[in-house]
Amino acid sequence: MNGSEKSGLWQWWQTFEQRPRQAAWFSIITLSLICVMAFLWGLGSVGLVDETEPLFAEASRQMTVTGDWVTPYFNGVTRFDKPPLVYWLMALGYLAFGVNEWTVRLPSALAAIALVLGLFLTLYRFGYATPRAGQVDQADSRRSLRQRWIAAWLGAAMLALNVQMFAWGRTGVSDMLLNACIGVSLLCFFWGYVRHEGQVRRGFWPSRWYLGCYGAMALAVLTKGPVGIVIPGLVILVFLFYTGNLFTVWQEAKVWSGLLIFAVITIPWYVLVIQANGESYINDFFGYHNLDRFTRVVNQHSAPWYFYFLVVLVGFLPWSVSLPLAIARLNLWQRRFWCAQPRQAQLGLLAVIWVIVIFGFFTVAVTKLPSYTLPLLPAAAILVAQLWSYELSLNKLPSMAHQPRHTAGILITGVFSAIFAIATGVFWWIFPSLLGPDTAAPNFSQTLDQSLIPEIGGSIWIALGIAIAFLLLHRKTWRWVIVAQVIGFFCFLSFTMIPTLILVDQERQAPLRHLAILAGHEKQPTEELFMIGFRKPSVSFYAQTPIHYFSHAPHAATYVKRTRDNPPDDATSILILANPVIIDELYLKPQDYQTLDQEGAYQLVRVPRAVIAERNDIASP
């Protein structure tokens, strides 16, 4: 190395990489900072977000109330959408920490953190970029170590710092838990795959890494059903078929004993829930929520064939811009070359197949949701981290004659990154003006505009775009584009996304939450609670009482008139949570009801049953 290379960052790096303990502590501190900010900071500071999150939260709470840990219930009705693992974890959290939003989201946050740590360790161990034919980077052990450290840091940061991981890692639903289980199962598989190269394992039981793979797949099945084994199973089968190792790994992984372990973990609950609910569970869960979602549109969740291209592009920003180059540079079509590589050099190959299988599987599925691409994000982070770690680990930029073939791709990727960053910044600046009217939060657009959050977010993205453009002016600084992206998105997460969530909660969720809590306190033992004109599951969770949902006021009036001679529990009055307009549609006059409170777009009133029946008899004889 010449004198200039021994100065500055490279001198610092040489000192750093020769002290593994300091490197380990640096990794612990940076990973902790990233994970805390992405998944734990302010985790319980906002209320549950309708529509799905409260369904999980209340079904879990019902388990602690009823003692029935087999069949999930919401609002007195069985909920067969998902298997029990996420409900169990939330319910155990309630027993340990109390019923609150933080406990609801803790399983998702911990699952996201576990996946980030697993990816970091895997990239540190196997993260060097796979060499091209005729170039064996592993021969230079120092550069290999440097590249693995950088790949681990970048991969963990990319996985934690993107829109999709941030959103689902802070939401109390099953998607992040499924993502972590699938990701951990595939990472454990790769560790076992590498460790058993050239070895013949005797005995009946699989080794600990393959055991971890089977166990994680079993937990995935207990999280979301058959997809928990179908997705990682397909990835592994395609990978082994491509490398020609299917028969060998089948033997060394002890598949039959692994399936036995898998069955012991998964089957008991399915047997119990079918015994308790019979054919209704089989038809609802296996039929409607699995087979039907794959073969037809469910709950109007349809989208065009290119839907997931947009989801990955936006959800994995800013790293998604580098993903096409990260995939293309591995030359997947060179099967003979890949088969000749040692197993430890095939992590990038596994990641490419991982992305393609999941992307293709859910593109073929007719029902489409943005969360379905979550399980491919760890693989995407591996690919992009390997690409940029190769660039950042160079002692000096090669001469033009020895420049890597993807140098032009790095430049193009950087240009598109700058364009996307500036475009995103402009979008955030004008975001408030794009919002349409919202009856649940009529003043949200104005409040958001006055908060300066759009200006802060827009400034961060525009500054990032300018920084990338400046780095692209000199070839020696191209490789630092990825570092600028990490810093920029971390700032965007800290100063824009989290404050935006808090503001949305204050304007949109808080009024309804406060009225629901009040309804739970005010409700008399014999009273019913009506929600008319909208259906917000969060009310059931915060009121902690059953809710009668009615889409229109006449439906509620019809129910009251039908039960006037035999009201449930001899109830003489009803609590109604609705928009004031809905109260008028019941033909009620102000003297007919008691207003308990009114916040935002909602009103909570107490009305005698007889008055509702009488007023609607007169209005519609």
HUMOWO-V320207 format. One record per backbone hydrogen bond with DSSP energy under -0.5 kcal/mol. NH is the residue of the N-H (numbers start at 1). CO is the residue of the C=O. If there is no record, write none. Layout:
NH,CO
NH,CO
This chain:
6,2
7,4
10,7
11,7
12,8
13,9
14,10
15,11
16,12
17,13
18,14
19,16
23,19
24,20
25,21
26,22
27,23
28,24
29,25
30,26
31,27
32,28
33,29
34,30
35,31
36,32
37,33
38,34
39,35
40,35
40,36
41,36
43,40
45,42
50,48
53,49
55,52
56,52
57,53
58,54
59,55
60,56
61,57
62,58
63,59
64,60
65,61
66,62
67,63
69,67
72,70
74,77
77,74
79,72
80,78
85,222
88,84
89,85
90,86
91,87
92,88
93,89
94,90
95,91
96,92
97,93
98,93
98,94
100,98
104,100
105,101
106,102
107,103
109,105
110,106
111,107
112,108
113,109
114,110
115,111
116,112
117,113
118,114
119,115
120,116
121,117
122,118
123,119
124,120
125,121
126,122
127,123
135,132
137,135
139,136
140,137
141,139
144,140
145,141
146,142
147,143
148,144
149,145
150,146
151,147
152,148
153,149
154,150
155,151
156,152
157,153
158,154
159,155
160,156
161,157
162,160
164,315
166,162
167,163
168,164
169,165
170,166
170,167
171,168
173,171
178,174
179,175
180,176
181,177
182,178
183,179
184,180
185,181
186,182
187,183
188,184
189,185
190,186
191,187
192,188
193,189
194,190
195,191
196,192
197,194
199,196
201,199
202,200
211,207
212,208
213,209
214,210
215,211
216,212
217,213
218,214
219,215
220,216
221,217
222,218
223,219
223,220
224,220
225,221
228,225
229,226
230,226
231,227
233,229
234,230
235,231
236,232
237,233
238,234
239,235
240,236
241,237
242,238
243,239
244,240
245,240
246,240
249,245
250,246
251,247
252,248
253,249
254,251
255,250
258,254
259,255
260,256
261,257
262,258
263,259
264,260
265,261
266,262
267,263
270,266
271,267
272,268
273,269
274,270
275,271
276,272
277,273
278,274
280,277
281,278
282,278
283,279
284,280
285,281
286,281
286,282
287,282
288,283
289,284
291,286
292,287
293,288
294,290
295,291
296,292
301,298
302,300
307,304
309,306
310,306
311,307
312,308
313,309
314,310
315,311
316,312
317,314
319,316
320,316
321,318
322,319
323,319
323,320
324,320
326,322
327,323
328,324
329,325
330,327
331,328
334,331
335,333
338,334
339,335
340,336
341,337
341,338
345,342
346,343
350,346
351,347
352,348
353,349
354,350
355,351
356,352
357,353
358,354
359,355
360,356
361,357
362,358
363,359
364,360
365,361
366,294
367,293
368,301
372,369
373,370
374,371
376,373
377,374
380,376
381,377
382,378
383,379
384,380
385,381
386,382
387,383
388,384
389,385
390,386
391,387
392,388
393,389
394,391
402,399
403,400
407,404
410,406
411,407
412,408
413,409
414,410
415,411
416,412
417,413
418,414
419,415
420,416
421,417
422,418
423,419
424,420
425,421
426,422
427,423
428,424
429,425
430,426
431,427
433,430
434,430
434,431
435,431
435,432
441,438
444,441
447,443
448,444
449,445
450,446
451,447
452,448
452,449
453,448
454,448
456,452
457,453
458,454
459,455
460,456
461,457
462,458
463,459
464,460
465,461
466,462
467,463
468,464
469,465
470,466
471,467
472,468
473,470
474,471
477,474
478,475
480,477
481,478
482,479
484,480
485,481
486,482
487,483
488,484
489,485
490,486
491,487
492,488
493,489
494,490
495,491
496,492
497,492
498,493
500,496
501,497
502,498
503,499
504,500
505,501
506,502
507,503
508,504
509,504
509,505
510,505
513,509
514,510
515,511
516,512
517,513
518,514
519,515
520,516
521,517
522,518
523,519
527,524
528,573
530,528
530,575
531,548
532,577
533,550
537,535
539,536
540,537
541,537
542,538
543,539
544,540
545,540
548,529
549,547
550,531
555,552
556,552
557,553
558,554
559,555
560,556
561,557
562,558
563,559
564,561
570,567
571,568
574,607
575,528
576,605
577,530
578,576
578,603
582,579
583,579
584,580
585,581
586,582
586,583
587,584
588,583
592,589
593,589
593,590
594,606
595,593
596,594
596,604
597,604
599,602
601,440
602,599
603,578
604,597
605,576
605,603
606,594
607,574
608,592
609,572
610,572
612,608
613,609
614,610
615,611
616,612
617,613
618,614
619,615
620,616
621,618
